[in-house]
């Protein structure tokens, strides 16, 4: 199992975290994500990517949206309960961080 904690609000880092999750799921591996404060807003309204040239920004955004949608469809993606409450973002089911860690014990853990 791959367990990812997505905390960043950086679009490029979020892209990488989602790519890891989607790749694991495509390979038949269970993939779970806990979406924290920064990533919770950025997941649905990503900021402009800082390192992507202007001509590639729209394709990047489209791919990031596709990765997000694929991750939501193929992985178990939940918001940190405290983050969802604090930010007011309620588009995902929630889980506490201790519960997420308990349920993913033994998994490869990635923090983005």
MODELLER restraints for C-alpha pairs under 7 A, 6 or more apart:
rsr = mdl.restraints
at = mdl.atoms
rsr.add(forms.Gaussian(group=physical.xy_distance, feature=features.Distance(at['CA:1:A'], at['CA:29:A']), mean=5.77, stdev=0.5))
rsr.add(forms.Gaussian(group=physical.xy_distance, feature=features.Distance(at['CA:1:A'], at['CA:30:A']), mean=4.76, stdev=0.5))
rsr.add(forms.Gaussian(group=physical.xy_distance, feature=features.Distance(at['CA:1:A'], at['CA:31:A']), mean=5.73, stdev=0.5))
rsr.add(forms.Gaussian(group=physical.xy_distance, feature=features.Distance(at['CA:1:A'], at['CA:107:A']), mean=4.91, stdev=0.5))
rsr.add(forms.Gaussian(group=physical.xy_distance, feature=features.Distance(at['CA:1:A'], at['CA:108:A']), mean=6.32, stdev=0.5))
rsr.add(forms.Gaussian(group=physical.xy_distance, feature=features.Distance(at['CA:2:A'], at['CA:24:A']), mean=6.89, stdev=0.5))
rsr.add(forms.Gaussian(group=physical.xy_distance, feature=features.Distance(at['CA:2:A'], at['CA:30:A']), mean=6.34, stdev=0.5))
rsr.add(forms.Gaussian(group=physical.xy_distance, feature=features.Distance(at['CA:2:A'], at['CA:31:A']), mean=4.79, stdev=0.5))
rsr.add(forms.Gaussian(group=physical.xy_distance, feature=features.Distance(at['CA:2:A'], at['CA:32:A']), mean=6.33, stdev=0.5))
rsr.add(forms.Gaussian(group=physical.xy_distance, feature=features.Distance(at['CA:2:A'], at['CA:107:A']), mean=5.58, stdev=0.5))
rsr.add(forms.Gaussian(group=physical.xy_distance, feature=features.Distance(at['CA:2:A'], at['CA:108:A']), mean=4.96, stdev=0.5))
rsr.add(forms.Gaussian(group=physical.xy_distance, feature=features.Distance(at['CA:2:A'], at['CA:109:A']), mean=6.21, stdev=0.5))
rsr.add(forms.Gaussian(group=physical.xy_distance, feature=features.Distance(at['CA:3:A'], at['CA:31:A']), mean=5.90, stdev=0.5))
rsr.add(forms.Gaussian(group=physical.xy_distance, feature=features.Distance(at['CA:3:A'], at['CA:32:A']), mean=4.84, stdev=0.5))
rsr.add(forms.Gaussian(group=physical.xy_distance, feature=features.Distance(at['CA:3:A'], at['CA:33:A']), mean=5.69, stdev=0.5))
rsr.add(forms.Gaussian(group=physical.xy_distance, feature=features.Distance(at['CA:3:A'], at['CA:104:A']), mean=6.46, stdev=0.5))
rsr.add(forms.Gaussian(group=physical.xy_distance, feature=features.Distance(at['CA:3:A'], at['CA:107:A']), mean=6.04, stdev=0.5))
rsr.add(forms.Gaussian(group=physical.xy_distance, feature=features.Distance(at['CA:3:A'], at['CA:108:A']), mean=5.96, stdev=0.5))
rsr.add(forms.Gaussian(group=physical.xy_distance, feature=features.Distance(at['CA:3:A'], at['CA:109:A']), mean=4.85, stdev=0.5))
rsr.add(forms.Gaussian(group=physical.xy_distance, feature=features.Distance(at['CA:3:A'], at['CA:110:A']), mean=6.25, stdev=0.5))
rsr.add(forms.Gaussian(group=physical.xy_distance, feature=features.Distance(at['CA:4:A'], at['CA:32:A']), mean=6.26, stdev=0.5))
rsr.add(forms.Gaussian(group=physical.xy_distance, feature=features.Distance(at['CA:4:A'], at['CA:33:A']), mean=4.65, stdev=0.5))
rsr.add(forms.Gaussian(group=physical.xy_distance, feature=features.Distance(at['CA:4:A'], at['CA:34:A']), mean=6.34, stdev=0.5))
rsr.add(forms.Gaussian(group=physical.xy_distance, feature=features.Distance(at['CA:4:A'], at['CA:109:A']), mean=5.72, stdev=0.5))
rsr.add(forms.Gaussian(group=physical.xy_distance, feature=features.Distance(at['CA:4:A'], at['CA:110:A']), mean=4.63, stdev=0.5))
rsr.add(forms.Gaussian(group=physical.xy_distance, feature=features.Distance(at['CA:4:A'], at['CA:111:A']), mean=5.76, stdev=0.5))
rsr.add(forms.Gaussian(group=physical.xy_distance, feature=features.Distance(at['CA:5:A'], at['CA:33:A']), mean=5.64, stdev=0.5))
rsr.add(forms.Gaussian(group=physical.xy_distance, feature=features.Distance(at['CA:5:A'], at['CA:34:A']), mean=4.78, stdev=0.5))
rsr.add(forms.Gaussian(group=physical.xy_distance, feature=features.Distance(at['CA:5:A'], at['CA:35:A']), mean=6.07, stdev=0.5))
rsr.add(forms.Gaussian(group=physical.xy_distance, feature=features.Distance(at['CA:5:A'], at['CA:110:A']), mean=6.22, stdev=0.5))
rsr.add(forms.Gaussian(group=physical.xy_distance, feature=features.Distance(at['CA:5:A'], at['CA:111:A']), mean=4.80, stdev=0.5))
rsr.add(forms.Gaussian(group=physical.xy_distance, feature=features.Distance(at['CA:5:A'], at['CA:112:A']), mean=6.15, stdev=0.5))
rsr.add(forms.Gaussian(group=physical.xy_distance, feature=features.Distance(at['CA:6:A'], at['CA:17:A']), mean=6.86, stdev=0.5))
rsr.add(forms.Gaussian(group=physical.xy_distance, feature=features.Distance(at['CA:6:A'], at['CA:33:A']), mean=6.83, stdev=0.5))
rsr.add(forms.Gaussian(group=physical.xy_distance, feature=features.Distance(at['CA:6:A'], at['CA:34:A']), mean=6.05, stdev=0.5))
rsr.add(forms.Gaussian(group=physical.xy_distance, feature=features.Distance(at['CA:6:A'], at['CA:35:A']), mean=4.82, stdev=0.5))
rsr.add(forms.Gaussian(group=physical.xy_distance, feature=features.Distance(at['CA:6:A'], at['CA:36:A']), mean=5.89, stdev=0.5))
rsr.add(forms.Gaussian(group=physical.xy_distance, feature=features.Distance(at['CA:6:A'], at['CA:39:A']), mean=5.89, stdev=0.5))
rsr.add(forms.Gaussian(group=physical.xy_distance, feature=features.Distance(at['CA:6:A'], at['CA:111:A']), mean=6.19, stdev=0.5))
rsr.add(forms.Gaussian(group=physical.xy_distance, feature=features.Distance(at['CA:6:A'], at['CA:112:A']), mean=4.95, stdev=0.5))
rsr.add(forms.Gaussian(group=physical.xy_distance, feature=features.Distance(at['CA:7:A'], at['CA:35:A']), mean=6.13, stdev=0.5))
rsr.add(forms.Gaussian(group=physical.xy_distance, feature=features.Distance(at['CA:7:A'], at['CA:36:A']), mean=4.61, stdev=0.5))
rsr.add(forms.Gaussian(group=physical.xy_distance, feature=features.Distance(at['CA:7:A'], at['CA:37:A']), mean=6.08, stdev=0.5))
rsr.add(forms.Gaussian(group=physical.xy_distance, feature=features.Distance(at['CA:7:A'], at['CA:38:A']), mean=5.15, stdev=0.5))
rsr.add(forms.Gaussian(group=physical.xy_distance, feature=features.Distance(at['CA:7:A'], at['CA:39:A']), mean=4.79, stdev=0.5))
rsr.add(forms.Gaussian(group=physical.xy_distance, feature=features.Distance(at['CA:7:A'], at['CA:112:A']), mean=5.89, stdev=0.5))
rsr.add(forms.Gaussian(group=physical.xy_distance, feature=features.Distance(at['CA:8:A'], at['CA:14:A']), mean=6.40, stdev=0.5))
rsr.add(forms.Gaussian(group=physical.xy_distance, feature=features.Distance(at['CA:8:A'], at['CA:38:A']), mean=5.07, stdev=0.5))
rsr.add(forms.Gaussian(group=physical.xy_distance, feature=features.Distance(at['CA:8:A'], at['CA:39:A']), mean=4.94, stdev=0.5))
rsr.add(forms.Gaussian(group=physical.xy_distance, feature=features.Distance(at['CA:8:A'], at['CA:112:A']), mean=6.03, stdev=0.5))
rsr.add(forms.Gaussian(group=physical.xy_distance, feature=features.Distance(at['CA:9:A'], at['CA:38:A']), mean=4.53, stdev=0.5))
rsr.add(forms.Gaussian(group=physical.xy_distance, feature=features.Distance(at['CA:9:A'], at['CA:39:A']), mean=4.72, stdev=0.5))
rsr.add(forms.Gaussian(group=physical.xy_distance, feature=features.Distance(at['CA:9:A'], at['CA:42:A']), mean=5.20, stdev=0.5))
rsr.add(forms.Gaussian(group=physical.xy_distance, feature=features.Distance(at['CA:11:A'], at['CA:46:A']), mean=5.80, stdev=0.5))
rsr.add(forms.Gaussian(group=physical.xy_distance, feature=features.Distance(at['CA:11:A'], at['CA:47:A']), mean=6.10, stdev=0.5))
rsr.add(forms.Gaussian(group=physical.xy_distance, feature=features.Distance(at['CA:11:A'], at['CA:48:A']), mean=6.88, stdev=0.5))
rsr.add(forms.Gaussian(group=physical.xy_distance, feature=features.Distance(at['CA:11:A'], at['CA:49:A']), mean=5.39, stdev=0.5))
rsr.add(forms.Gaussian(group=physical.xy_distance, feature=features.Distance(at['CA:12:A'], at['CA:49:A']), mean=6.08, stdev=0.5))
rsr.add(forms.Gaussian(group=physical.xy_distance, feature=features.Distance(at['CA:13:A'], at['CA:112:A']), mean=6.56, stdev=0.5))
rsr.add(forms.Gaussian(group=physical.xy_distance, feature=features.Distance(at['CA:15:A'], at['CA:64:A']), mean=5.78, stdev=0.5))
rsr.add(forms.Gaussian(group=physical.xy_distance, feature=features.Distance(at['CA:17:A'], at['CA:112:A']), mean=6.08, stdev=0.5))
rsr.add(forms.Gaussian(group=physical.xy_distance, feature=features.Distance(at['CA:18:A'], at['CA:67:A']), mean=6.07, stdev=0.5))
rsr.add(forms.Gaussian(group=physical.xy_distance, feature=features.Distance(at['CA:18:A'], at['CA:68:A']), mean=6.49, stdev=0.5))
rsr.add(forms.Gaussian(group=physical.xy_distance, feature=features.Distance(at['CA:18:A'], at['CA:71:A']), mean=6.55, stdev=0.5))
rsr.add(forms.Gaussian(group=physical.xy_distance, feature=features.Distance(at['CA:19:A'], at['CA:67:A']), mean=6.56, stdev=0.5))
rsr.add(forms.Gaussian(group=physical.xy_distance, feature=features.Distance(at['CA:21:A'], at['CA:31:A']), mean=5.72, stdev=0.5))
rsr.add(forms.Gaussian(group=physical.xy_distance, feature=features.Distance(at['CA:21:A'], at['CA:71:A']), mean=6.61, stdev=0.5))
rsr.add(forms.Gaussian(group=physical.xy_distance, feature=features.Distance(at['CA:22:A'], at['CA:70:A']), mean=6.74, stdev=0.5))
rsr.add(forms.Gaussian(group=physical.xy_distance, feature=features.Distance(at['CA:22:A'], at['CA:71:A']), mean=5.50, stdev=0.5))
rsr.add(forms.Gaussian(group=physical.xy_distance, feature=features.Distance(at['CA:24:A'], at['CA:31:A']), mean=6.28, stdev=0.5))
rsr.add(forms.Gaussian(group=physical.xy_distance, feature=features.Distance(at['CA:25:A'], at['CA:31:A']), mean=5.76, stdev=0.5))
rsr.add(forms.Gaussian(group=physical.xy_distance, feature=features.Distance(at['CA:25:A'], at['CA:74:A']), mean=6.37, stdev=0.5))
rsr.add(forms.Gaussian(group=physical.xy_distance, feature=features.Distance(at['CA:25:A'], at['CA:75:A']), mean=6.55, stdev=0.5))
rsr.add(forms.Gaussian(group=physical.xy_distance, feature=features.Distance(at['CA:31:A'], at['CA:75:A']), mean=5.16, stdev=0.5))
rsr.add(forms.Gaussian(group=physical.xy_distance, feature=features.Distance(at['CA:31:A'], at['CA:76:A']), mean=6.36, stdev=0.5))
rsr.add(forms.Gaussian(group=physical.xy_distance, feature=features.Distance(at['CA:32:A'], at['CA:75:A']), mean=5.65, stdev=0.5))
rsr.add(forms.Gaussian(group=physical.xy_distance, feature=features.Distance(at['CA:32:A'], at['CA:76:A']), mean=4.58, stdev=0.5))
rsr.add(forms.Gaussian(group=physical.xy_distance, feature=features.Distance(at['CA:32:A'], at['CA:77:A']), mean=5.69, stdev=0.5))
rsr.add(forms.Gaussian(group=physical.xy_distance, feature=features.Distance(at['CA:33:A'], at['CA:76:A']), mean=6.25, stdev=0.5))
rsr.add(forms.Gaussian(group=physical.xy_distance, feature=features.Distance(at['CA:33:A'], at['CA:77:A']), mean=4.65, stdev=0.5))
rsr.add(forms.Gaussian(group=physical.xy_distance, feature=features.Distance(at['CA:33:A'], at['CA:78:A']), mean=6.17, stdev=0.5))
rsr.add(forms.Gaussian(group=physical.xy_distance, feature=features.Distance(at['CA:34:A'], at['CA:77:A']), mean=6.20, stdev=0.5))
rsr.add(forms.Gaussian(group=physical.xy_distance, feature=features.Distance(at['CA:34:A'], at['CA:78:A']), mean=5.23, stdev=0.5))
rsr.add(forms.Gaussian(group=physical.xy_distance, feature=features.Distance(at['CA:34:A'], at['CA:79:A']), mean=5.52, stdev=0.5))
rsr.add(forms.Gaussian(group=physical.xy_distance, feature=features.Distance(at['CA:34:A'], at['CA:80:A']), mean=5.95, stdev=0.5))
rsr.add(forms.Gaussian(group=physical.xy_distance, feature=features.Distance(at['CA:35:A'], at['CA:78:A']), mean=6.11, stdev=0.5))
rsr.add(forms.Gaussian(group=physical.xy_distance, feature=features.Distance(at['CA:35:A'], at['CA:79:A']), mean=4.54, stdev=0.5))
rsr.add(forms.Gaussian(group=physical.xy_distance, feature=features.Distance(at['CA:35:A'], at['CA:80:A']), mean=5.67, stdev=0.5))
rsr.add(forms.Gaussian(group=physical.xy_distance, feature=features.Distance(at['CA:36:A'], at['CA:79:A']), mean=6.32, stdev=0.5))
rsr.add(forms.Gaussian(group=physical.xy_distance, feature=features.Distance(at['CA:36:A'], at['CA:80:A']), mean=5.36, stdev=0.5))
rsr.add(forms.Gaussian(group=physical.xy_distance, feature=features.Distance(at['CA:36:A'], at['CA:83:A']), mean=5.69, stdev=0.5))
rsr.add(forms.Gaussian(group=physical.xy_distance, feature=features.Distance(at['CA:37:A'], at['CA:83:A']), mean=4.79, stdev=0.5))
rsr.add(forms.Gaussian(group=physical.xy_distance, feature=features.Distance(at['CA:78:A'], at['CA:92:A']), mean=5.74, stdev=0.5))
rsr.add(forms.Gaussian(group=physical.xy_distance, feature=features.Distance(at['CA:78:A'], at['CA:93:A']), mean=5.23, stdev=0.5))
rsr.add(forms.Gaussian(group=physical.xy_distance, feature=features.Distance(at['CA:78:A'], at['CA:94:A']), mean=5.17, stdev=0.5))
rsr.add(forms.Gaussian(group=physical.xy_distance, feature=features.Distance(at['CA:78:A'], at['CA:95:A']), mean=6.30, stdev=0.5))
rsr.add(forms.Gaussian(group=physical.xy_distance, feature=features.Distance(at['CA:79:A'], at['CA:92:A']), mean=5.83, stdev=0.5))
rsr.add(forms.Gaussian(group=physical.xy_distance, feature=features.Distance(at['CA:79:A'], at['CA:93:A']), mean=6.15, stdev=0.5))
rsr.add(forms.Gaussian(group=physical.xy_distance, feature=features.Distance(at['CA:79:A'], at['CA:94:A']), mean=4.62, stdev=0.5))
rsr.add(forms.Gaussian(group=physical.xy_distance, feature=features.Distance(at['CA:79:A'], at['CA:95:A']), mean=6.26, stdev=0.5))
rsr.add(forms.Gaussian(group=physical.xy_distance, feature=features.Distance(at['CA:80:A'], at['CA:94:A']), mean=5.68, stdev=0.5))
rsr.add(forms.Gaussian(group=physical.xy_distance, feature=features.Distance(at['CA:80:A'], at['CA:95:A']), mean=5.43, stdev=0.5))
rsr.add(forms.Gaussian(group=physical.xy_distance, feature=features.Distance(at['CA:80:A'], at['CA:96:A']), mean=5.58, stdev=0.5))
rsr.add(forms.Gaussian(group=physical.xy_distance, feature=features.Distance(at['CA:80:A'], at['CA:97:A']), mean=6.22, stdev=0.5))
rsr.add(forms.Gaussian(group=physical.xy_distance, feature=features.Distance(at['CA:81:A'], at['CA:94:A']), mean=4.91, stdev=0.5))
rsr.add(forms.Gaussian(group=physical.xy_distance, feature=features.Distance(at['CA:81:A'], at['CA:95:A']), mean=5.22, stdev=0.5))
rsr.add(forms.Gaussian(group=physical.xy_distance, feature=features.Distance(at['CA:81:A'], at['CA:96:A']), mean=5.27, stdev=0.5))
rsr.add(forms.Gaussian(group=physical.xy_distance, feature=features.Distance(at['CA:84:A'], at['CA:90:A']), mean=5.97, stdev=0.5))
